[in-house]
Amino acid sequence: MDKAAKSQFEQQTIKYIENKKIYDLLENLVRKLALNQPADPIDFLIDHLSHKKPNFVISVIGVETDIHKACGNISLQLNLKQISPEDLINKEIQNNTKLGEEFKAFGQKNERIPEEKIFDLISKEIQTVDKFANGILLENFPKTLRGAEFLKTNKIILDRIFQVSEETITEKFAQKKYTHELLDVKDIFELFQDFTVYIDAKGKPSEKVSEEIVTMLNYRVKHTIPLRPPRILIINPPGINFDKIGAQIAQKFGLVHIDGTTLLNKEVNNKSRIGGIISDCFKNNDLVPDDLLCGLVYNELTKSTTRVLGWVLTGFPFNTQQFHKFLSWELHPHIVLNYETKEESFTKNILEADVGILNYYDQVFVNKSKKNQKFLDNFLKESEKLKHEVQQSYLNKIENIEIDQNTSQIVSKVGKLLQNPVYYD
């Protein structure tokens, strides 16, 4: 094959992959493998590809909160098939079916209808999902482990499960508000762990609740946006607190927040072997070795839940050595938020920083900067070099932010960026 023919073939291949969304398809299959963790991944994929299954399934559970209207809003905005066990039960009762008579009898006795009684109804509804729908919204289902097992048996994999309540289950239990429903839901949320999200409904109308959930999900279900989970890197120097911004972005858009300095502090607090090494560095007013910090960050970035949900990374990298290591992992971010500040402003912030409110790692950095001008000068040079290399490496992925920029403005900006397919190229 000559050079011209080879070039034409490569262009045709790339065009096919983009037009058919091959990357998104493969990422979606990997996501389902990570969520389901089948004993035989090959058989699972064959079965999944051989039978039509909904690509996107979420569950919204209201704990002592009416969520029907909110679920309707979410389904409408995201083009999801809404399946409500309560509606299915009422339909059976209104049609005077044999099953409806059973449901009516439970109501007359003031007893809860066993969840397994509606499994067949839900199964039939799932099979009728229109091919043009983006997926399924299960309203108040599953609410027991039996319901979760039913979904697993039918190879229906929940992408996310939302708890809508005026209090978290932990808060309710602390007040000794024990009910059978709460105990069952607690089991469900422990089962799904990292794939659960708490939505505070206190004092909020249903429109506000649905808006929060839609904001978190809309970039995942639109056909024009890639299915792959977003990866956001925030380049910020030590001593400047961006972890709260990272946490807010993660919470609003359902991502995993990873902060380098928080990982170091966690090891110290857990009194692990690595924590002992880190603690010694802090006591001696030394920065933690790059390899150690890189190892902790890499472990978090490569966890299956992190890959499935997407991530926001703050507090790393701090220098070019760490950045080169990050590049070698090939976990390329879709969006890079790069702090913008004048050297004198950054120096002023560091020299006037209240060490008492900083975490251990930032305390060490600020203390060394205040006591050692040469250390601070070297860091400023290294920081500029890092910013330059980041810009060269990611070019069109860079979005500049100011250190003193309003947090809500930054979060709003990220929301708009997540809607833009350009950043996923």
C-alpha positions in Angstrom: 0.0 0.0 0.0 1.5 3.3 -1.1 1.7 6.4 1.2 -1.4 8.1 -0.4 -3.5 5.0 -0.2 -2.5 4.4 3.4 -3.4 8.0 4.4 -6.8 7.6 2.7 -7.5 4.3 4.5 -6.5 5.9 7.9 -8.9 8.8 7.3 -11.7 6.5 6.3 -11.1 4.4 9.4 -11.2 7.4 11.7 -14.3 8.7 10.0 -16.1 5.4 10.5 -15.1 5.2 14.2 -16.4 8.7 14.8 -19.6 8.3 12.8 -20.5 5.0 14.4 -19.4 6.2 17.9 -17.2 3.1 18.3 -15.2 4.6 21.2 -18.4 5.4 23.1 -19.8 1.9 22.4 -16.6 0.3 23.8 -16.5 2.6 26.8 -20.1 1.8 27.5 -19.4 -2.0 27.5 -16.4 -1.5 29.8 -18.7 0.5 32.1 -21.2 -2.3 32.3 -18.5 -4.8 33.0 -17.2 -2.7 35.9 -20.6 -2.3 37.3 -21.8 -5.9 37.0 -18.4 -7.7 37.5 -19.5 -11.0 35.9 -17.5 -14.2 36.5 -17.1 -14.6 32.7 -16.8 -11.2 31.0 -16.8 -12.7 27.5 -20.1 -14.6 28.0 -21.6 -11.5 29.6 -20.7 -9.3 26.6 -22.0 -11.9 24.1 -25.3 -12.0 26.0 -25.5 -8.2 26.3 -24.9 -7.7 22.6 -27.3 -10.5 21.6 -30.2 -9.1 23.5 -31.5 -5.5 23.5 -30.9 -3.9 26.9 -31.4 -0.3 27.9 -28.1 1.6 27.7 -28.9 3.9 30.6 -30.8 3.0 33.8 -31.2 5.1 36.9 -33.2 4.7 40.1 -34.7 7.6 42.1 -35.8 6.6 45.6 -37.8 9.0 47.8 -37.3 8.3 51.5 -40.5 9.7 53.1 -40.5 12.2 50.2 -43.0 12.4 47.2 -40.8 12.2 44.1 -43.4 11.4 41.5 -43.5 14.8 39.9 -39.7 15.2 40.0 -39.3 11.8 38.3 -41.8 13.0 35.6 -39.7 16.1 35.0 -36.4 14.1 34.8 -37.9 11.6 32.4 -39.3 14.3 30.2 -36.1 16.3 30.0 -33.7 13.4 29.5 -36.1 11.3 27.3 -36.2 8.3 29.8 -38.9 5.7 30.1 -40.4 6.3 33.6 -41.4 3.1 35.3 -43.3 3.6 38.6 -44.4 0.5 40.6 -47.1 2.6 42.3 -48.6 3.4 38.8 -48.4 -0.2 37.8 -50.2 -1.3 41.0 -52.9 1.3 40.5 -53.4 0.3 36.9 -53.9 -3.4 37.9 -56.4 -2.3 40.6 -58.3 -0.1 38.2 -58.5 -2.9 35.6 -59.9 -5.3 38.2 -57.3 -7.9 37.4 -56.6 -10.9 39.6 -53.3 -9.3 40.6 -55.1 -6.0 41.2 -57.4 -7.8 43.7 -54.3 -9.1 45.6 -53.0 -5.5 45.7 -56.3 -4.3 47.0 -56.3 -6.9 49.7 -52.9 -5.7 51.0 -54.2 -2.2 51.1 -57.3 -3.1 53.1 -55.0 -4.8 55.6 -52.7 -1.8 55.6 -49.8 -4.0 54.7 -46.9 -3.3 52.4 -47.1 -5.1 49.0 -44.1 -7.5 48.7 -41.7 -6.1 46.1 -41.5 -9.5 44.3 -45.3 -9.2 43.5 -44.5 -6.5 40.9 -41.4 -8.0 39.3 -43.3 -9.4 36.3 -45.0 -6.0 35.8 -41.7 -4.2 35.8 -40.1 -6.7 33.5 -42.9 -6.2 30.9 -42.5 -2.5 31.1 -38.7 -2.7 30.6 -39.3 -4.9 27.5 -41.6 -2.2 26.0 -39.0 0.6 26.2 -39.0 2.5 22.9 -35.7 2.2 20.9 -35.6 6.0 20.7 -35.6 6.5 24.4 -32.3 7.3 26.1 -32.9 4.8 28.8 -35.0 4.0 31.9 -35.9 5.8 35.1 -37.1 3.5 37.9 -39.2 5.4 40.4 -38.9 4.0 43.9 -37.4 0.7 42.7 -35.6 -1.3 43.9 -36.3 -0.7 47.6 -35.2 -4.1 48.8 -32.3 -6.5 48.1 -34.8 -8.8 46.4 -35.5 -6.0 43.9 -31.8 -5.4 43.3 -31.3 -9.2 42.7 -34.2 -9.1 40.3 -32.5 -6.4 38.2 -29.2 -8.3 38.3 -30.9 -11.5 37.2 -32.5 -9.7 34.3 -29.1 -8.1 33.5 -30.5 -4.6 34.1 -27.5 -2.5 35.4 -28.1 0.7 37.4 -25.8 3.5 36.3 -26.7 5.6 39.3 -29.2 5.5 42.2 -30.5 8.6 43.9 -31.8 9.0 47.4 -34.1 12.0 47.7 -34.8 12.9 51.3 -34.9 15.8 53.7 -32.3 13.9 55.8 -29.7 11.3 55.0 -30.4 7.7 56.3 -27.5 8.1 58.7 -29.2 11.2 60.2 -32.5 9.4 60.5 -30.9 6.5 62.3 -29.1 8.9 64.6 -32.5 10.2 65.6 -33.7 6.6 66.0 -36.2 6.9 63.2 -36.2 3.2 62.4 -38.7 1.7 59.9 -38.7 -1.4 57.7 -38.5 0.9 54.6 -35.5 2.7 55.9 -33.7 -0.5 56.8 -34.3 -1.9 53.3 -33.2 1.3 51.6 -30.1 1.4 53.8 -29.2 -2.1 52.5 -29.7 -0.9 48.9 -27.4 2.1 49.3 -24.8 0.0 51.0 -25.0 -2.5 48.1 -24.5 0.2 45.4 -22.0 2.2 47.5 -20.1 4.6 45.2 -22.9 4.7 42.7 -25.4 6.3 45.1 -26.0 10.0 45.4 -27.9 11.8 48.2 -30.2 14.7 47.0 -31.2 17.0 49.8 -34.9 17.8 49.3 -35.4 20.0 52.4 -37.4 23.0 51.5 -37.1 22.4 47.8 -39.9 22.1 45.2 -40.0 19.1 42.9 -38.7 21.2 40.1 -35.5 22.0 42.0 -34.9 18.4 42.9 -35.3 17.3 39.3 -33.1 20.1 38.1 -30.2 18.9 40.4 -30.5 15.3 39.1 -30.8 16.4 35.4 -27.7 18.7 35.8 -25.8 15.7 37.1 -26.9 13.4 34.3 -27.7 15.3 31.1 -24.2 15.2 29.6 -24.3 11.4 30.0 -27.5 10.6 28.1 -27.6 13.0 25.2 -26.7 11.3 21.9 -24.6 14.3 20.8 -22.3 13.9 23.9 -19.9 11.0 24.3 -20.9 8.3 26.8 -17.4 8.3 28.3 -17.2 9.7 31.9 -15.6 13.2 32.1 -12.1 13.6 33.4 -11.3 17.1 34.8 -7.8 18.2 35.9 -7.4 21.3 38.0 -3.9 22.7 38.1 -3.4 24.5 41.3 -0.3 25.2 43.4 0.1 24.0 47.0 -1.0 26.6 49.6 -4.0 27.6 47.4 -7.1 25.8 48.4 -8.9 24.4 45.3 -10.0 21.1 46.8 -13.4 22.7 47.9 -14.0 23.8 44.3 -13.1 20.3 43.1 -15.5 18.8 45.6 -18.4 21.0 44.5 -17.8 20.2 40.9 -17.7 16.5 41.7 -20.9 16.7 43.8 -22.9 18.7 41.2 -22.0 16.5 38.2 -21.7 13.1 40.0 -18.0 12.6 39.6 -15.3 11.2 41.9 -13.1 13.9 43.6 -9.5 13.1 44.1 -7.2 15.5 45.9 -3.5 14.8 46.3 -3.0 16.5 49.7 -6.2 14.9 51.1 -4.8 11.4 50.1 -1.6 12.2 52.0 -3.5 13.3 55.1 -5.7 10.2 54.9 -2.7 7.9 55.1 -1.4 9.8 58.1 -4.8 9.7 59.9 -5.1 5.9 59.1 -1.6 5.4 60.6 -0.6 3.2 57.7 3.0 2.3 56.8 3.0 4.9 54.1 1.4 7.3 56.5 4.3 6.9 58.9 6.7 8.0 56.1 4.5 11.0 55.2 4.2 11.9 58.9 8.0 12.0 59.2 8.2 14.3 56.2 5.7 16.6 57.8 7.6 16.6 61.1 10.9 17.4 59.4 9.2 20.1 57.3 10.0 18.2 54.1 7.7 17.8 51.1 6.6 14.2 50.4 8.7 12.4 47.7 7.1 12.6 44.2 7.0 8.8 43.8 4.9 8.3 46.9 2.4 11.0 46.0 2.2 9.8 42.4 1.5 6.2 43.6 -1.4 7.3 45.8 -3.0 9.4 43.1 -2.5 6.7 40.4 -4.2 4.1 42.7 -7.3 6.4 43.0 -7.5 7.3 39.3 -7.4 3.7 38.2 -10.1 2.3 40.5 -13.0 0.8 38.6 -15.5 3.2 40.2 -13.4 6.2 39.3 -13.1 5.1 35.7 -16.9 4.4 35.5 -18.1 7.7 37.1 -15.4 10.1 35.9 -13.1 12.2 38.1 -12.0 15.7 39.2 -8.3 15.9 40.2 -7.0 18.6 42.4 -3.7 19.0 44.4 -1.7 17.2 41.8 0.6 17.6 39.9 2.8 20.2 41.7 5.8 20.1 39.5 7.0 18.9 36.1 8.3 15.5 37.4 4.8 14.7 38.7 3.2 15.9 35.5 5.5 13.7 33.4 4.4 10.8 35.5 0.8 11.8 35.0 1.3 11.9 31.3 2.8 8.4 31.3 -0.4 7.0 32.7 -2.3 8.1 29.6 -5.4 9.1 31.6 -5.9 12.2 29.5 -8.3 14.7 30.9 -11.1 16.1 28.8 -10.9 19.5 30.5 -8.0 21.2 32.2 -8.7 24.2 34.5 -5.5 26.2 34.9 -5.1 28.8 37.6 -4.2 32.3 36.4 -2.4 34.7 38.8 0.5 37.2 38.8 3.6 36.1 40.5 3.5 38.9 43.1 -0.2 38.0 43.9 0.6 34.3 44.5 3.7 35.2 46.6 1.5 37.6 48.7 -1.1 34.9 49.2 1.5 32.4 50.4 3.4 34.7 52.7 0.1 35.9 54.3 -1.6 32.5 54.5 -2.9 31.3 57.8 -1.0 28.1 58.4 -3.5 26.9 61.0 -6.3 26.4 58.5 -4.2 24.5 55.9 -3.7 20.8 55.7 -0.4 19.2 56.6 1.1 19.2 53.1 0.2 22.9 52.5 1.4 23.8 55.9 4.9 22.4 55.1 4.9 24.2 51.7 3.9 27.6 53.2 6.3 27.3 56.2 9.2 26.5 53.9 8.2 29.4 51.6 8.0 31.8 54.5 11.4 30.7 55.9 13.3 30.1 52.7 13.2 32.6 49.9 15.3 30.4 47.6 12.8 27.6 48.0 9.9 29.9 47.0 11.9 31.3 44.0 12.7 27.8 42.8 9.0 26.8 43.1 7.8 29.9 41.2 10.2 29.0 38.3 9.0 25.4 38.4 5.4 26.4 38.6 5.8 28.5 35.4 7.5 25.6 33.7 4.7 23.3 34.7 2.0 25.7 33.4 3.9 25.9 30.1 4.1 22.1 29.7 0.5 21.6 30.6 -0.5 24.1 28.0 1.7 22.5 25.4 0.4 19.0 26.2 -3.3 19.8 26.3 -3.7 22.9 24.0 -7.5 23.1 23.3 -8.4 21.4 26.6 -7.2 24.4 28.7 -9.6 26.8 30.4 -8.0 29.5 32.6 -9.5 30.4 35.9 -8.4 33.0 38.5 -7.6 32.0 42.0 -10.0 34.5 43.5 -12.8 33.7 41.0 -16.2 33.0 42.4 -16.7 29.3 43.0 -20.2 29.2 41.6 -18.9 30.9 38.4 -16.3 28.1 38.0 -18.8 25.3 38.6 -21.2 27.0 36.1 -18.4 27.2 33.6 -17.6 23.5 34.0 -21.2 22.6 33.4 -21.2 24.4 30.0 -17.9 22.8 29.1 -19.2 19.3 29.9 -22.0 19.9 27.3 -19.5 20.7 24.6 -18.5 17.6 22.5 -15.3 19.4 21.4 -13.6 18.6 24.8 -14.1 14.9 24.3 -12.2 14.6 21.0 
